[in-house]
Amino acid sequence: MTADRPQTLRELKESGYQSRTVKQEMRTNLLQFLREGKTPFTGILGYEETVLPQVYNGILSQHDMLFLGLRGQGKTRMLRQLVNLLDEWMPVVAGSEIHDDPLNPLSKYGRDLIVDKGDDTPIDWVGRDDRYYEKLATPDVTIADLIGEVDLIKHAEGRHLASEDVMHFGLIPRSHRGIFCMNELPDLSPKIQVGLFNVLEERDIQIRGFPIRLELDLCLVFSANPEDYTNRGRIVTPLKDRIGSVVRTHYPLTRELGIQITQDNAWTDRDAEIDVRVPKFMQEIVEEIARLARTSPHVNQASGVSVRMSIANYENMLSNGERRAAVQGQSATVARPADLSYLTSSARGKMELTMSEEPGEEDELVRRIMDEAISVIFGASLSPKQFRNVVEYLDTGNTLDLSDRQSTSEALSSFEQIPQFRQQLETVAEELEPEIFQSPEKDELLVAVGEFILHGLYAANRINRQISSGGIQFG
């Protein structure tokens, strides 16, 4: 792919190539994206009017940037996509550890090679993906990891300690002419953060006090949770002062947007021979669970509730539908509230509780939030008054037993014991899901709608409900 490109310094000069900094490169390419009405960030939804303008302004201002937000807000995904703003290929001095610019070499290796070979200096070409470097901040990260260290093996080979040849470069010098990302910056110990001061402002590094000044060309980006999140660490104030732009991210602002993000990221294209169709009200319930958790007084809001919770819950709901269909020998089914029975396993660990954690406390909170989510979605399209016949039937001492192990015919038979309930299911199902209603999975949809109505009536305090290992009994 690079065979038709200049292979020597002479050919590079003759091609008219001119050096420019990483930030100039990103700025120019971003302006081209904007002129064409495109975005360098793919799969990022809901940030068009809030986060992306902050990012674009930071790039156009040639700032280093800190992406600040709670977990599961797409910070790392956006940072990794900054490479889309780099040129597709970049010329470097062949063999250089730090991607030396052939027209302006930085390392001793690059300078010596050009002095030795002149215009015959060989040129390599580096792709944009190889110009992004990422490090997760952990307490054991050292200055040597980031900046560099004296290589005693090179010294033992006879090289003098005062020579640049004896240095081993860390990640930051190796990111020269590229993008360096430090994830979870507060986890970096304060003394290591201090070591980044010169890199951010003066753009140079010093190793072990030797008189080596490497004027690095970098775009430095960071991710972090808000400073008040737990006690694990903080960003030292002088470091924040040197970061040009701090970009605040957020969770989806609407339920519809959250559903779209979940659909785009969840594993829905299954390899099994079972088709699980998901009604809109079931999608809304799964998303509403996460939205309610983000406002619950029982959840530590400084920690946040990740979008990964909705994704994991959605995948588990599909899996329960698959399992149910496989047991009953079906090739297609419709997701229904019974498939939410095991969402506790995918929700565990996705929330940090404010109360003392007792065994089962988190699971109980998930079930309460699930009931509240069903109540919200039920109230948005239906009213308990529509189903007085169901309430009267159960008030007279009758009961309905439901579980995810019930077949479609068994569930419908139990619903048909309630006067006029089958007709109501037909009406509501056609109104809520006309496409599935006209498909072969119509009966499956009727069961899903029936369960939705019963759970909605319970949430509205119209009927009672008992949960056991065998399923759910309404009465």
N, C-alpha and C positions, 0 to 999 in steps of 0.2 A: 504493500500500500504506500510505501515511502520511496520506492525505487525511482520514481520520476522526480523526486525532490533533490535539491542540492546535497551532495555527499561530501563536499569539502568546503573549507572556509572561503576559498576563492569563488566557487560556484554560488555560495550563499550571498556574498557581496554583489556578484554580478546580477543576481535575481532581484536586487533592489530591496532586500529584507531590511526592515528597521526594527530595532528593539523597542519595546514598551513595557511598562510595569504591569504586574498582574492586575492591579486595580484599574489601570487605564484600559486594559483588555476587557475586564468584566464590565466596565462602564460603557465602552463602545458597543459591545455585543448586546447589553441590556437595551440600549437605545434602539438598536436594530429590531429586537424583539417587540418593543413597544410600538415602533412605527408600523410593524406588520400586524399589530393587534394580537400578538401571541404572548405566552408566558413561559419562562424557563422551568416553572414548577408544575409537574404533572401529578395528578392524583391528589391534589391539595384543594379541598372544598371549604367554602365558607369564609375564606380569608381575603376575598377579592377586594372588599371595601374597608377592611380593618388592618390586617397584618401585612399583606403584600405591599401596600403603599409605603409602610415603614421600611420594609426591606429594600424596595426599589430606591427610596430616598437615601438610605445608608450606602447602597452601592454607587449611586450617582455622586454622592459626596466623598467617595473613596474612603469610607470608614471601616474600621474593624467593628464587628458586631457581636452582641450578646443576645441570644434568644432566651427570654425569661418566661417561664410558664410551668404549669402543673404537669404531672405525668400524663402521657398519652395525648398530647396536643400536637404531635407531628413535628416537633422541633428538629430531631435528628434527620427525619426524612427530608425536610426542607434544606438543612445544612448540606446534606450529601448531594442534593440536586444543584447546588451552586456551581458544580463543575460544568453544567450546561452553558454557563456564561464564559467559559474559557475557549480559546481557539482549539480547533480539532487537533492540530499538530503543532509542536513547538521544537525548534532546533536547539540542540545542546552539544557541548563538546563531548565527543565520544569517550566513554569511560569515566566521566566525572560523577562523583558521588552526590554532588549537590546540584546537578542539572545546570552547569555553568553556561551562561550566555556566550556564544562564540564571539560576539562583538564586544562583550564586557565581562571577561572571566573574573570570578571572585576567588576561587580557591587557588592555592599554590600549584596544585596539579594542573589546573586549566591554564594558568598563566605560563607555567614552564613548558607545557605542550605546545602552546601557540608560539612561544619564543623559539622552540626547537624546530617545529615543522612549518611555521609561517602559514601561508595561504593553503598549504597542503594538509592542514589540520583536519582530521576526519570529523564528520558531523553525524550525529544520531538524531532521530526524531522521536519525541515522546508524545503519546496520546493524552487527551484531556483527563481520562479516568486515572491515569498514573500520576496526576499532579494534585490529587486530594489525599491528605493524610489525616488520620483521626486517632485520638488517644482518649481512652476513658480514664478520667481522673480517679485515682485510688490513693489511699494513704501511703502506699509504698512507692509511689512515683518519686524519682530522684531528679536532681538537676542534671545528672549524667544522662539519664534517659532522654531528657528534653533538649539540653544544650550540647552536651558532649563531655568527654573525659580524655585524659592522657592514656594512650594505649601502651601498656608496659611491654607487650609483645613486640610492638614496633620499636620501642626503645631498646629492647634486648637484641634486636637485629642490627643495632649499631647507629640508629638515628638519634640525633641530639635532642635532649628534652626541650630545648628552646625553639625547636623547629616545628613548623606547622605540620610537617609530615608525620609527626608522632601523635597527632590528635585523632580521636575517634569521634565523629560528628553524631550528635543526637538527632531526634526526630525533627526538631524545628529547623536546623540548618539543611537537613535533607529535604525539607519542604520548600526550599528556595525556589522562587518563580512558580509557586503554587499556592494552594489553600491548606492551612493547618487548622484543624478543629479540635478543641478540648471539650469533651463532653462531661457534664456534671461538675462544672468548675468549683463549686463550694467544697467538694470532697478533696480538692487539692490542698495540701497543708499550707498554712500561711507563708512559711519561709520559701516554699517552692513558688507560690504566687509572686512573691517579691522578686524572684529570679526572672519573671517575665516582664518586669518594668521596662528594662532597656529594649527588649525585643519589640514591645508595643510602641514606644515613643521614639527612641533613637535608632531603632531598627538594626542594632548590632548585637553581637554576642561576645562574651569573654569566657575563656576556659582556663580554670586553675590559675588565674592571674597572669597568664602569659600575654604579651603585647600583641594579641591577634584581634583585629577588628574586621568582622565580616558584615558588610552592609547588606543585609538580607532584603530580598524583595518578596514580601509575603502578604497574603490576606489572612488575618487571624480572626477566627470565629469561635464562639463559645456557646454552650447551652447550660442552663441552670434552672433549678426550681427557685421560687421566691425565697428571699433571705430568711423569712420567718418560718420556713418549713423545717420542723424538728430541730434537733440540737447538733446535727451532724457537721455543720461548718458554715462558713460565711465567706463572701468575697471581700477581700481587704479593700478598704476605701480607695487608696491610691491606684489600685489596679482598675477599679470601676471608672475612675477619673480618666484613665488612658484609653478606655474603650469608646469609640466614637458614637455608636448608636446602640441603644438597648431596646429590643423589639419585644413587645408583650404579645403572647399568644393566648388563645382562649378555647373553650369547648364549643361545640356547635350551638349556634344561637337559637335555632328552631328544631322542632322534632323532625320535620321533613328532611332537613339537612343532615341530621344525625342518622336517619334511616338510610339516606343515600350513601353516606360514608361507610356505614356498616355493610350495605350491599356490595360496595366496591372492594371491601377488604376481607369480608368473611369468605370462608371456603364453601361456596354454594354449588360449584360445578363438580358434583360428586362423580366418582368413578363407578358407583354401584348402579344396578339396573332398577333402582327405585326412584321414582320422581316424587319429591316432596314439594307440594305447592303451598305457598305461604300467603294467607289472606292479608290484606292491608291492616286490619285491626290487630293481627298478631304481630306484624312488624312494628306497629305503633306501641304495643304493650312492651315489647322488648326494649325499645328505645326509651320509653317513659320510665322504666325501672332505673336506668342510669341517670336520667334527668332528675328524678325524685331523690336518688341517693346523693346527688350534688347539692341538694338543699336540705337534706335531713339533719336535724340537730344531733342525731346520734352518730353522725359520720364526721370525722375530722376534715373540715373543708380546706384547711391549709395543706393537707396531703393531696386532696383531689380524688376524683373517680375517673379512671382512665376510659377512653373510648374503647380500649381493649376489652372492657367488661361487656359492652354491648355486642362486640364481635364474638367473644367467647360464648355468651349466652345464646346468641343467634345460631351459632354452629351446634351447640348442644341441643337446642330445640329441634333443628333439622335431624340430628343424629337420633333423637328419641323417636321422631316420626319414622325414620328409616327402620329402626329396630322394631317398632310396632308393626310396620307394614311387612317386614320380613317374617316375623312370627306368624302373622295372619295370612301369609302367602300372597300379598298384594304387590303389584308392580307400580302402583301410584297411590298417593294419599295426600291428605291436606293437614297441615299443622294445626293443632288445636290446643286450648288451654291445658289439657292434661299433659301435653308435652313439655310444659313448664315445671313439672313436678321436681325435676332434678337439676334445676338451674342453680341450686345452692353450690354444686360442685364447681361450676364455672364462675360463680360470683365470689367464692371464698378467696381471700387475699387481695381482692380488687378494691376493698374499702378498708380504711383505718378507722376503727371505732373510737369514739371519745369516751365511752363508758369502760369500766373494767371488764376485761374479756373473760367471761365464764364459758365453760363448755357448751356449745350449741347456741351461744348468744348471737353470733354473726349469722347463723342460718335462720334464726327466728326473725332477725331484722330483715333479711332478704325476703322472707315470706310475707312480712307485713308490707314491705315496699311493693312487692308484687301485687298484693291485694289492692293497694292504693292505686297502682298503675292501671289495673283493670277497671277500677272505679272511674278513673279520669277518662279513659278511652270509652267506656260504656256511656258515661254521662254526656260525651261529646256528640253522640249520634242516636242514642236511645234513651227512653225514659222508663223508670220502674212502673209507671201507671199503665204502660202498654201491656203489661204482663200480669194483670190482676188475677187472671185465671190460674196462672202458675202459683202465685202466692196463696190463693184460696185452696188449691188442690193440696199443697203441702201443709197448710194450716189445719187441715182436717185429720192430720195424723199420718198421711201418706209420706213416703220417702222415695228418693231417687239415688241409686248407687252408680257412680261413674269411676272409671279408672283408665289409665293409658293401655290397659290390657284388653279392654272391651273391643269387640268387633263393631263395625259400623252398623250392622243389622241389629245387634243387641242394644246399642245405644239408642238407635231410632225407635226400637220397640218400647223402650222405657219412656221416651219422650211422648210417644203416641198415647200413653195412658192419661196424659193431661189433656182435657178437652180443648180443642182448637189450637193446640200448641204446634202441631205439624204445619198447619196453614200459616201460622205466624212465622215459623222458621223459614218457610218458602218465601214469604214476603220480604223478610229482613235479609235473607241470604241474597236474593236477587238485587236488592237495593245496595247492599254493601259490596258484593263481589259478582257483578253480572257475568264476567268472563268465566270464572270457575263454575258459576251456576249453570251455564250452558254446556259445560264439559262433562265427560264421563265421571268426574269426581264430585258430582253434585251432592250425592248422599254424604260423602265425607265432609263436604262443606256444611251441610245441615247439622251434622254432629258438632262441628267446630263452633257454629253459631249458637247451638243449643247450650253448650258448655259456657260459652262467653256470656250468654244471658243469665244463666244460673249464678255464675260467679259475680256478675254485675249486680244481681238482686241481693246476693249476700253482702256485697260491699255497701249496698244502700240500706242495709239492716232490714230488709223485707223478709228474708228467710234465714234459717239456721244452716250451719255446715259443720260436719265432723270429719276430721282427717285421720286416717289410720293407715297402717302399712298396706292394707288391701285396697285403698283408694279413698274416694271422697263420698260422703253421704250427705245429701241435702234433705232438709225436712222443716 
